[in-house]
Amino acid sequence: MAIRLPRVVSAKKVPKGYFAVYVGENLKRFVIPVSFLNQPSFQDLLALSEEEFGYSHPTGGLRIPCDEDLFLDVTSRLN
């Protein structure tokens, strides 16, 4: 007998070419372009995430352990 789990549907869908990250103590959600992954300054933020959480993100989303102001400063320079 198989167990059927309910399908989880997010009310906030992420458009193609973007991904969601969660930033700061309040886990504020930001949807950012995939192209940011190639940027050295964004890769530094990803390194912080790896140091803090490894590759396990129990919330199901990528969490970046910095304050929102720093995140906004870094990403505003990437646009």
Stockholm file with secondary structure:
# STOCKHOLM 1.0

chainA/1-79         MAIRLPRVVSAKKVPKGYFAVYVGENLKRFVIPVSFLNQPSFQDLLALSEEEFGYSHPTGGLRIPCDEDLFLDVTSRLN
#=GR chainA/1-79 SS CCCCCCCCCCSSCCCTTEEEEEETTTTEEEEEEGGGGGCHHHHHHHHHHHHHHTTCCTTSSEEECSCHHHHHHHHHHHC
#=GC SS_cons        CCCCCCCCCCSSCCCTTEEEEEETTTTEEEEEEGGGGGCHHHHHHHHHHHHHHTTCCTTSSEEECSCHHHHHHHHHHHC
//
